Amino acid sequence: MHFPENVRIVEVGVRDGLQNEPTPVDTATKLALIRKLSESGLRHIEAASFVSPKWVPQMADHREIMQALAIEGEKSVTTYSALTPNLKGLEAALECGVREVAVFGAASESFSQRNINCSIAESLARFAPVMERALEAGVRVRGYVSCVMGCPYEGEISPLQVAAVARELSDMGCYEVSLGDTIGTGTPLKAKRLLEAVTREVSVERLAAHFHDTYGQALTNLYTVMEEGIAVIDSSVAGLGGCPYAKGASGNVATEDVIYLLEGLGIDSGVNLAQLARTGDWISRQLGRANGSKVGQALMAKY
Ligand SMILES: CC(C)(COP(=O)([O-])OP(=O)([O-])OC[C@H]1O[C@@H](n2cnc3c(N)ncnc32)[C@H](O)[C@@H]1OP(=O)([O-])[O-])[C@@H](O)C(=O)NCCC(=O)NCCSC(=O)C[C@@](C)(O)CC(=O)[O-]
């Protein structure tokens, strides 16, 4: 077994998590959460989404969030990134001083239509000028591919289709492509086959795993892909979230659960698990929802 020595966590709870909360979460609570996550040692936090507030009202305060974080400027040890689906979103994000953005595509035509109102080909054509403008402004761009192990509308998705979209994003200039198991239907065998196909097009060092835990398989799938060389994991504190365009999808794998797994494997992530567990407990209370992290629940029962 060959696991990576270090794993970088991309904390997506504030964006992927909160975008799906039924009740509005105020900007001050989001900023307090972001600070606590950063203090626990997380060094990459996806903090906002410059999408249409009509489509995703929970992300309507993207400007306030990113402006508040930009005040930290170059001194910040934490990267705060934001989703930008088009040039309009990117320009707004640049005005707020972002240093990193992400474009998000899908391996499923139906999901692409429901999520961003265009086909896969149209989305890639839209991302090209976003990429060009971002790189010109010295801003790094990450890419997402949704539905890599299943689609809520089409069911099975071919790993070859995922590989083709990942390759396009990578060739366009994304420094990293994150593979989203949007509805959490992946299993270890599917994850292995997925990576076999995708790594023929994009090297494993430039891939990240973004697994939702709807079917309780996310940790097992992460273990499998780490064996194949994946060293970047997207996760969500307290397992917050879901996707507004994937009915029934539960949150991302909980960051606390991932850190516990990594510690058990002797892999360094730089995150203080006890502090993170307190943050997961805090935000769950703020939202009046159950803590979606098993590790978080277990640790908080002891504290
Ligand atoms: C992409 C659009 C905007 C296209 O939406 P559209 O309707 O096709 O766009 P449009 O260009 O025709 O514009 C329509 C309206 O939206 C406005 N608009 C246009 N662009 C923006 C923008 N950037 N920011 C703010 N407003 C914008 C624009 O100004 C206009 O406003 P109106 O004239 O009607 O008042 C829309 O479909 C959208 O916002 N979708 C949101 C999708 C989303 O946020 N999904 C969740 C995130 S993806 C995800 O969770 C998956 C991931 C990444 O986590 C990985 C995984 O788990 O799989």
The ligand as an ORCA input file, in Angstrom:
! r2SCAN-3c Opt
* xyz -5 1
  C     -24.525     29.818    -14.078
  C     -25.806     30.622    -14.049
  C     -25.551     32.020    -13.570
  C     -26.349     30.675    -15.479
  O     -27.689     31.108    -15.430
  P     -28.418     31.665    -16.725
  O     -29.831     31.991    -16.352
  O     -28.227     30.707    -17.846
  O     -27.533     32.965    -17.008
  P     -27.748     34.290    -17.766
  O     -26.400     34.723    -18.208
  O     -28.852     34.148    -18.795
  O     -28.258     35.310    -16.621
  C     -29.527     35.179    -15.998
  C     -29.550     36.056    -14.761
  O     -28.538     35.633    -13.831
  C     -27.617     36.707    -13.607
  N     -26.276     36.131    -13.513
  C     -25.596     35.470    -14.460
  N     -24.404     35.095    -13.981
  C     -24.336     35.552    -12.715
  C     -23.332     35.476    -11.725
  N     -22.179     34.839    -11.927
  N     -23.574     36.049    -10.541
  C     -24.741     36.689    -10.304
  N     -25.736     36.782    -11.204
  C     -25.512     36.220    -12.409
  C     -27.768     37.621    -14.802
  O     -27.344     38.929    -14.489
  C     -29.254     37.523    -15.050
  O     -29.939     38.284    -14.070
  P     -31.376     38.944    -14.352
  O     -31.162     39.782    -15.566
  O     -32.319     37.798    -14.599
  O     -31.655     39.691    -13.093
  C     -26.873     29.942    -13.160
  O     -27.207     28.730    -13.737
  C     -26.410     29.727    -11.743
  O     -26.155     30.648    -11.008
  N     -26.339     28.448    -11.321
  C     -25.943     28.127     -9.962
  C     -25.331     26.790     -9.958
  C     -24.796     26.459     -8.596
  O     -24.340     27.321     -7.848
  N     -24.819     25.157     -8.265
  C     -24.258     24.683     -7.049
  C     -22.763     24.681     -7.116
  S     -22.086     23.331     -8.073
  C     -21.953     22.076     -6.951
  O     -22.415     22.207     -5.839
  C     -21.203     20.849     -7.358
  C     -19.788     20.804     -6.779
  C     -18.911     21.923     -7.360
  O     -19.810     20.990     -5.373
  C     -19.116     19.453     -7.100
  C     -20.019     18.237     -6.811
  O     -20.297     17.952     -5.629
  O     -20.427     17.614     -7.782
*
